[in-house]
Each structure stands twice: as structure tokens, then as C-alpha cells.
Amino acid sequence: MRVTTRVVLLLAIVASLFSFGKFAHCEKTVWAGPDQYIHACYSDLPALYSTRSFGKGEWAFNGDELATEYPALQGAIMWATAKVSPEGPVAYFNFGAILIALLFIGSALIFYRMKPELAIVYALAPTGILALYINWDLWAIVTMLLSIYWFDRKKELASAAILGISIATKFFPIVLLLPVAIIYIRRREIKQGITYIALSLATFIAINIPFALTTPTGWWRFYKLNLHREADWGSIWYALSVFGVNLSNINYLAILTLLIGVLVVAIYSLQTKAILTLAQSSVFIFIVLMTVSKVYSPQYILWLTPLVLLAITNKRDLSWFWFWQSAEIIYHIAIWQHLATLTGATFGLPVKAYAAITIFRILAALALAIALARRHRSGGLLEAARWPELPL
């Protein structure tokens, strides 16, 4: 199949519709449990609309427990969407899903500009279809991809500014600053690197200042919850606790292991034979972050899928990609079927089986990272000769 813009656009639309069909089942019960878990159609959009201040017509960061637990721009998006959509959780979900679908289609077109030979794989990735409407992540993923796209094309000021916007939307993309710094160090462009990082952080701070000054408690809630939350669903820490490995001071341990992982990635990125692209180096730091974080939400796969595909440099690496995708599909089923047992379902997945699948998912991600790292380390940065003939 000849990959064109129209083909990618059509397939992204089809994937969006398939995903919507999966989530639309829950409209019948207005996302009541355990039905929403049994049918794997849970979404944060109607859940938070019904329980947070923005769903009541108030500013997203008003109140203490009613304030949204998201960064500044994401909270503003949630509030603005509620203002212009019809009332009610079902209408809010449908309106928000339209916007998310448009963002996904946009991300597929950006990906096509970056790596056309794998654009079909990105548009039809099964994990994307499974997770597309769980949360608002696509709002930040699109800006992250734009930042990487512009960085690769030497539009570095634009890249830095939109990266700051992405960080203010979901905060995850802040980890891109490490590979950015390493790339500039290896290019011996220290001044340009300082300018890039300073502009990104300045954009992030400028966006956050009005929120911090006007509704400081609500604005800080996101950071407070993430600093003090205990081991949660999908994390290695929760899985270990299920098997009797109860570690104390999880907050400090998670930070320590993250710093160790960041150090390993930094050392590796500084000594590869060729300077890795921003996407190639970013995938490692994202996998480290999601391996040691205190929670792993099913929609996180939406961040990793484009980065992994952008990092692939050889057709043989696609086998690792599909192995990892399979592990994520199994996990996607496991988390919802386990939650079904906790909400009154007569069947589901026991906690130890869920914990075992969690560990399997983590090991699959680490195996993928090692496979990609070995390819880069061995100098395998040359593109495969005939990408368009990939078995999709």
C-alpha cells in the first residue's frame, strides 16, 4: 500500500470511530460500575465531569476536593469544554471525544510528516484504539509531537515554546528536557541548549503564574497528589506489594529509582556512536518514568506508541514493538477485569493475576527499551532499505 496523506487521514478516522464504538457502550449505563469495567469502556471525561467543579459550571481549580487534579492548561481545557458542550456527562463525553478524535487525527498527520513509512502502524496501533478516549492526554501529545518535529527541523525556538505549552498541559513532557540537553551537549552547542531549556521553562512558568496566583490551592492539587500518593494501579510498587514485598517510603524510593534510571539513560545517550534524535532518546526516559512511577494509567500507552515507532530504525525492531503492544493489550484487559471484581462483578481477574500481568507489562517495556538501545549502541542508526514494504 502506498502511504499518502489521504491514506493516513482515512485510517486515523477509522481508528477513531472504532475506538468511539468501544467507549460508547458505557453511555447506556452512564458509566456505572461494574459494567464500565467489564466492557472496558471507562473514561475519566464523564467521571470527573460528575465529581469535579468544572462539571458544575465553576472554574476547574475552585474548591479543594472538587478542584481538578491536573496541570493548568489541562484544567482550563476541561473547564472550557464543559462550558461549550451540552450539559450532562454523556453529552460532555461525546463533545470531548470529538475534540480528542480531531487531535488524534492531527497527531497521525504530524507523525506522517516525521516518519511516513510507519504512519499506518501508528494510526492503527491497537493500543491507541483501546485507550483513545480514557483521558485528555491527546491535548498534550499533539504539542509534544510538534515540539519534536520542529526540533528535528531546526525550528528550535518554536519547539521550545510549544514544549513549554505541552508541559503546562500534562507535565509528562518535562522529561524531554534531559535528551534535549544531551543533544546540545554532544553538538557542543551549550548556549543554544541553555536558550532552549530556558524558553521552555519560561513558557511553562508564564502559563502557570495566573493559575497559581488566583486559585493556588486548586492549582497545587495536581503536584500535591503526585508528591504524596501511595503505590497505585499499574505500578511496580503495587504489584510487588500484592506478592508480599511491602516497601516503606515509596515516595522517596520512586524518586530515587527515577534518578538512577535517568542517570543510566543520560550516560547511555552520551556515549552512543551517533547522536540520537530527540524521539530516539526520549523513548528511553519515558519508559524509565513509567516503570518506576507510582501509578500507570492505561492511557499512558498513547504517549509511548508514537515515540517507540519514531525510535525504530530497523524492520526487525517491529517484532519487539508488536510484542510490547501485545503485553499492553493484555494489561488493558487485565486492569478493567480486576476493577470489575472490586465493584460487584460476579466474575473478573483476581488481584495476584493482575499483579503478575502488571509485572509482565513492565518487563515487556524494558525488553523493548533494551532492544532499541542495543540497536543504537551497535551503530544501527541507518534506516532499513525498503521501509514501504513492511508487513503491516
Residue, then its C-alpha position, 0 to 999 in steps of 0.5 A: m500500500r502506498v502511504t499518502t496523506r489521504v491514506v493516513l487521514l482515512l485510517a486515523i478516522v477509522a481508528s477513531l470511530f472504532s475506538f468511539g464504538k468501544f467507549a460508547h457502550c458505557e453511555k447506556t449505563v452512564w458509566a456505572g460500575p461494574d459494567q464500565y469495567i467489564h466492557a472496558c469502556y471507562s473514561d475519566l471525561p464523564a467521571l470527573y465531569s460528575t465529581r469535579s467543579f468544572g462539571k458544575g459550571e465553576w472554574a476547574f481549580n475552585g474548591d479543594e476536593l472538587a478542584t481538578e487534579y491536573p496541570a493548568l492548561q489541562g484544567a482550563i481545557m476541561w473547564a472550557t469544554a464543559k462550558v461549550s458542550p451540552e450539559g450532562p456527562v454523556a453529552y460532555f463525553n461525546f463533545g470531548a471525544i470529538l475534540i480528542a478524535l480531531l487531535f488524534i487525527g492531527s497527531a497521525l498527520i504530524f507523525y506522517r510528516m516525521k516518519p511516513e513509512l510507519a504512519i499506518v502502524y501508528a494510526l492503527a496501533p491497537t493500543g491507541i484504539l483501546a485507550l483513545y478516549i480514557n483521558w485528555d492526554l491527546w491535548a498534550i501529545v499533539t504539542m509534544l509531537l510538534s515540539i519534536y518535529w520542529f526540533d528535528r527541523k531546526k525550528e528550535l525556538a518554536s519547539a521550545a515554546i510549544l514544549g513549554i505549552s505541552i508541559a503546562t498541559k500534562f507535565f509528562p513532557i518535562v522529561l524531554l528536557l534531559p535528551v534535549a540537553i544531551i543533544y546540545i551537549r554532544r553538538r557542543e552547542i551549550k548556549q543554544g541548549i541553555t536558550y532552549i531549556a530556558l524558553s521552555l521553562a519560561t513558557f511553562i512558568a508564564i502559563n502557570i503564574p495566573f493559575a497559581l496566583t488566583t486559585p493556588t490551592g486548586w492549582w497545587r492539587f495536581y503536584k500535591l497528589n503526585l508528591h504524596r500518593e501511595a503505590d497505585w494501579g499499574s505500578i511496580w510498587y503495587a504489584l510487588s506489594v500484592f506478592g508480599v514485598n511491602l516497601s516503606n517510603i515509596n515516595y522517596l524510593a520512586i524518586l530515587t529509582l527515577l534518578i538512577g534510571v535517568l542517570v543510566v539513560a543520560i550516560y547511555s545517550l552520551q556515549t552512543k556512536a551517533i547522536l540520537t534524535l530527540a524521539q530516539s532518546s526520549v523513548f528511553i526516559f519515558i519508559v524509565l518514568m513509567t516503570v518506576s512511577k507510582v501509578y500507570s494509567p492505561q492511557y499512558i500507552l498513547w504517549l509511548t506508541p508514537l515515540v517507540l515507532l519514531a525510535i525504530t530504525n530497523k524492520r526487525d525492531l517491529s517484532w519487539f514493538w508488536f510484542w510490547q503492544s501485545a503485553e499492553i493489550i493484555y494489561h488493558i484487559a487485565i486492569w478493567q477485569h480486576l476493577a470489575t471484581l472490586t465493584g460487584a462483578t460476579f466474575g473478573l481477574p483476581v488481584k495476584a493475576y493482575a499483579a503478575i500481568t502488571i509485572f509482565r507489562i513492565l518487563a515487556a517495556l524494558a525488553l523493548a527499551i533494551a532492544l532499541a538501545r542495543r540497536h543504537r549502541s551497535g551503530g544501527l542508526l541507518e534506516a532499513a532499505r525498503w521501509p514501504e514494504l513492511p508487513l503491516 
